[in-house]
Amino acid sequence: MSFYTGAIKVLGPAVRFLFGIRRIDGIENIPKGGGLVCANHTSFADPIVIAASLKMPVKYMGKAELFKIPILKSVIKAFGAFPVKRGGADPGAIRTAETLLKSGELVGIFPQGTRCPGVPIEEASVKNGAGLIAYRSGCCIIPVYIKTKNNKVGFFKRTHVIIGKPIENSEFGFKDGTSKEYETAANRVLADICALANSAEENG
């Protein structure tokens, strides 16, 4: 058992309590063979909330600057994070994500590319990274929606996490690996997250 897996088992209940995670829907949608987890992004705590909700390790890209802080670097690496350089495609980070996905791991990425606290997911814009990684790895994408009041995660705020059905790689229609194809794929992921958001509102 890895440190990360053990930490989720031990600390997961406390995380779910602290962040008010009272409801988790769709846990059965997590595929056994791994995949790319894509969720709305409102808080620094989102990776913790998602891992605690899925009850299994999800390995995230973290901005390279965080890995220059000695103590923090050790902590986030222990939780499976790997660095990505901001401001453009980072071949090294993409290769790492590809390797993890092909080995059956869950890798997390936020399609918005940055935190958007207070912004409804339907008003979000997305980057092409999710599409690029899906094309390179051949993985499925698992849409996730974190529902909170005013779209802000916080301690003891009521949180509802909805895990959607995986979007199989074949559904993206990749052919040549072009920017347009990545954009189309990313927009499909956003549409599925929005559908989860709408479902959450309808069902309370």
Secondary structure, 3 states (H helix, E strand, C coil): CCHHHHHHHHHHHHHHHHCCEEEEECHHHCCCCCEEEEECCCCCCHHHHHHHHHCCCCEEEEEHHHHHCHHHHHHHHHCCCEEECCCCCCHHHHHHHHHHHHCCCEEEECCCCCCCCCCCHHHCCCCCHHHHHHHHHCCCEEEEEEEEHHHCCCCCCCEEEEECCCECHHHHCCCCCCHHHHHHHHHHHHHHHHHHHHHHHHHC
